[in-house]
């Protein structure tokens, strides 16, 4: 009995170390602070086919990572006939994106995302059609390229000449050279959340097993003492 309990606890400790290591690896896979560019496309939320909004996206799209938080700078054309450009905040609620540049037909929007590994649900009202249109903004992580580190200019959000804010149909800025290429992170916040929940479940199971074996050991000792008395 004593040997069995030791083996179980040794196995549990090993699994705990593995879980902690995996969580550390996932955390390290996040994007470093800095400015990036990436190719993005619009996907029809209902059919999964390319959305009509794809032609309005000015690529490459700028990404800014500051203190671990990701902000997208999306430039769209054809905005004279749309309003209330919104993004899914992650809880199913749509929030109006911040307009940082407005030249009438072309606008640049800024909004936060939890990860670029998963599409962002977008929503806009098309005044000409009198209807709200939804599409998924999908990021091609294979085209992710680092432009610069953050912290050098506090006014970069307001400077429309900054690389990637106004966008361009020319993709040369994305492929300036292999030295700017960034390995896209292989994990997302949702995966980190799953691992965290698994760790919590593991700790809970460990507590139950501890109580079970402790109770079993007490019963074993009690029965042995009774046998000696008899």
C-alpha positions as CSV (number, residue, x, y, z in Angstrom):
1,X,0.0,0.0,0.0
2,X,2.7,2.4,1.0
3,X,4.7,1.7,-2.2
4,X,1.6,2.2,-4.3
5,X,0.9,5.6,-2.9
6,X,4.4,6.7,-3.5
7,X,4.2,5.6,-7.2
8,X,1.0,7.5,-7.7
9,X,2.3,10.7,-6.2
10,X,5.5,10.4,-8.3
11,X,3.4,10.1,-11.4
12,X,1.2,13.0,-10.5
13,X,4.3,15.2,-9.8
14,X,5.7,14.3,-13.2
15,X,2.5,15.3,-14.9
16,X,2.3,18.5,-13.0
17,X,5.8,19.5,-14.2
18,X,4.8,18.7,-17.8
19,X,1.7,20.9,-17.5
20,X,3.7,23.8,-16.1
21,X,6.3,23.4,-18.9
22,X,3.6,23.4,-21.6
23,X,2.0,26.6,-20.2
24,X,5.4,28.3,-20.2
25,X,5.9,27.3,-23.9
26,X,2.5,28.6,-24.9
27,X,3.1,31.9,-23.1
28,X,6.5,32.4,-24.8
29,X,4.9,31.9,-28.2
30,X,3.0,35.2,-28.0
31,X,4.1,38.1,-30.3
32,X,6.8,40.3,-29.1
33,X,6.1,44.0,-28.7
34,X,6.6,45.9,-32.0
35,X,5.0,46.8,-35.3
36,X,4.2,44.2,-37.9
37,X,2.4,43.9,-41.3
38,X,0.3,41.1,-42.4
39,X,-2.0,40.2,-45.3
40,X,-5.7,39.9,-44.4
41,X,-8.9,38.9,-46.2
42,X,-12.6,39.0,-45.6
43,X,-14.6,35.8,-45.4
44,X,-18.4,35.7,-45.7
45,X,-19.7,34.8,-42.2
46,X,-22.6,32.8,-43.5
47,X,-21.1,30.8,-46.4
48,X,-17.4,30.8,-45.7
49,X,-16.8,32.1,-49.3
50,X,-14.8,35.3,-49.9
51,X,-16.8,38.3,-48.9
52,X,-17.4,41.3,-51.1
53,X,-15.6,43.4,-48.5
54,X,-12.3,41.7,-49.5
55,X,-11.9,44.1,-52.3
56,X,-12.1,47.1,-49.9
57,X,-9.3,45.9,-47.7
58,X,-6.0,47.8,-48.2
59,X,-3.1,45.3,-47.7
60,X,-0.8,44.9,-45.9
61,X,-2.6,45.5,-42.6
62,X,-0.6,47.0,-39.7
63,X,-0.4,45.2,-36.4
64,X,0.9,46.9,-33.2
65,X,1.8,44.9,-30.2
66,X,2.4,46.9,-27.0
67,X,2.7,45.4,-23.5
68,X,1.5,42.1,-25.0
69,X,-1.7,43.6,-26.3
70,X,-2.5,43.4,-30.0
71,X,-4.1,46.2,-32.0
72,X,-5.1,46.0,-35.7
73,X,-5.0,49.0,-38.0
74,X,-7.3,48.1,-40.9
75,X,-7.7,50.5,-43.9
76,X,-10.9,50.1,-45.9
77,X,-12.1,51.8,-49.1
78,X,-15.7,52.3,-50.0
79,X,-16.6,53.7,-46.6
80,X,-18.8,56.5,-47.9
81,X,-21.7,54.1,-48.1
82,X,-21.1,52.3,-44.7
83,X,-21.2,53.3,-41.1
84,X,-20.9,51.8,-37.6
85,X,-17.9,49.6,-38.5
86,X,-17.6,47.3,-35.5
87,X,-15.6,44.3,-34.2
88,X,-16.5,41.4,-32.0
89,X,-15.0,42.1,-28.5
90,X,-14.8,38.4,-27.8
91,X,-18.0,38.0,-25.9
92,X,-20.3,38.2,-28.8
93,X,-20.8,41.9,-28.4
94,X,-19.9,44.2,-31.3
95,X,-18.0,47.4,-30.4
96,X,-17.4,50.3,-32.7
97,X,-13.8,50.4,-34.0
98,X,-11.8,53.6,-33.5
99,X,-11.5,55.7,-36.6
100,X,-7.9,57.1,-36.7
101,X,-7.9,58.3,-40.3
102,X,-10.8,59.5,-42.5
103,X,-10.5,60.8,-46.0
104,X,-14.1,60.2,-47.0
105,X,-14.1,57.0,-49.1
106,X,-11.1,55.6,-47.3
107,X,-10.9,55.1,-43.5
108,X,-8.4,53.5,-41.2
109,X,-9.8,51.7,-38.2
110,X,-8.1,50.6,-35.0
111,X,-9.3,47.7,-32.8
112,X,-7.9,45.2,-30.3
113,X,-7.8,41.4,-30.9
114,X,-6.8,38.6,-28.6
115,X,-5.0,36.6,-31.3
116,X,-4.2,36.7,-35.0
117,X,-4.4,32.9,-35.2
118,X,-8.2,33.1,-35.4
119,X,-10.4,35.4,-37.6
120,X,-12.0,38.5,-36.1
121,X,-15.8,38.8,-36.6
122,X,-16.5,42.3,-38.2
123,X,-19.8,44.1,-38.7
124,X,-20.8,47.2,-40.7
125,X,-24.0,48.8,-41.8
126,X,-24.3,49.4,-45.6
127,X,-26.5,52.5,-46.0
128,X,-27.1,51.9,-49.7
129,X,-28.5,48.4,-49.1
130,X,-30.1,49.3,-45.7
131,X,-28.7,46.2,-44.1
132,X,-26.0,45.1,-41.6
133,X,-23.2,43.0,-43.1
134,X,-21.0,40.6,-41.1
135,X,-17.7,39.1,-42.3
136,X,-14.7,37.4,-40.7
137,X,-11.4,39.2,-41.0
138,X,-8.8,36.4,-41.5
139,X,-5.1,36.9,-41.0
140,X,-2.5,35.1,-43.2
141,X,0.1,34.4,-40.5
142,X,2.6,33.2,-43.2
143,X,2.9,36.8,-44.4
144,X,3.6,38.2,-40.9
145,X,6.6,40.6,-41.0
146,X,8.1,42.8,-38.3
147,X,8.5,46.4,-39.1
148,X,9.9,48.0,-35.9
149,X,10.0,47.8,-32.2
150,X,7.5,49.9,-30.2
151,X,8.3,52.6,-27.7
152,X,10.4,54.8,-30.1
153,X,7.5,57.2,-30.9
154,X,4.5,57.7,-28.7
155,X,2.5,59.4,-31.5
156,X,2.6,56.5,-34.0
157,X,-1.1,56.0,-33.7
158,X,-1.8,59.5,-35.1
159,X,0.8,59.4,-37.8
160,X,-0.8,58.2,-41.0
161,X,2.6,58.0,-42.8
162,X,3.6,55.2,-40.5
163,X,4.2,52.0,-42.5
164,X,1.1,49.8,-42.8
165,X,-1.5,52.3,-41.5
166,X,-2.7,53.6,-44.9
167,X,-2.1,50.3,-46.6
168,X,-1.4,49.5,-50.2
169,X,-2.5,47.0,-52.8
170,X,1.2,46.3,-53.4
171,X,2.5,43.5,-51.2
172,X,6.2,44.4,-51.6
173,X,6.3,45.9,-48.1
174,X,5.5,42.5,-46.7
175,X,8.4,40.8,-48.4
176,X,11.2,43.2,-47.9
177,X,13.5,40.4,-47.0
178,X,13.9,37.3,-45.0
179,X,15.4,39.3,-42.1
180,X,12.0,40.8,-41.4
181,X,10.1,37.6,-41.5
182,X,8.6,36.5,-38.3
183,X,7.7,33.0,-37.3
184,X,4.0,33.1,-36.7
185,X,3.0,31.9,-33.2
186,X,1.6,28.4,-33.2
187,X,-0.7,28.9,-30.2
188,X,-3.5,31.3,-29.3
189,X,-5.0,32.7,-26.1
190,X,-7.8,30.1,-26.4
191,X,-5.2,27.3,-26.4
192,X,-3.6,28.9,-23.3
193,X,-7.0,29.0,-21.6
194,X,-7.6,25.3,-22.4
195,X,-4.2,24.3,-20.9
196,X,-5.0,26.4,-17.8
197,X,-8.3,24.7,-17.4
198,X,-6.6,21.3,-17.8
199,X,-4.2,22.3,-15.1
200,X,-7.0,23.2,-12.7
201,X,-8.7,19.9,-13.5
202,X,-5.4,18.1,-12.8
203,X,-5.0,19.8,-9.4
204,X,-8.6,18.9,-8.5
205,X,-8.1,15.3,-9.5
206,X,-4.8,15.2,-7.5
207,X,-6.7,16.5,-4.4
208,X,-9.4,13.8,-4.8
209,X,-6.7,11.0,-5.2
210,X,-4.9,12.4,-2.2
211,X,-8.0,12.2,0.0
212,X,-8.8,8.7,-1.4
213,X,-5.4,7.2,-0.7
214,X,-5.2,8.9,2.7
215,X,-8.6,7.5,3.7
216,X,-7.6,4.1,2.3
217,X,-4.4,4.2,4.3
218,X,-6.3,5.0,7.5
219,X,-8.7,2.1,6.9
220,X,-5.7,-0.2,6.3
221,X,-4.0,0.8,9.6
222,X,-7.3,0.5,11.5
223,X,-8.0,-3.0,10.2
224,X,-4.5,-4.0,10.9
225,X,-4.7,-2.8,14.5
226,X,-8.0,-4.6,14.9
227,X,-6.5,-7.8,13.6
228,X,-3.6,-7.5,16.1
229,X,-6.1,-7.1,19.0
230,X,-8.1,-10.1,17.9
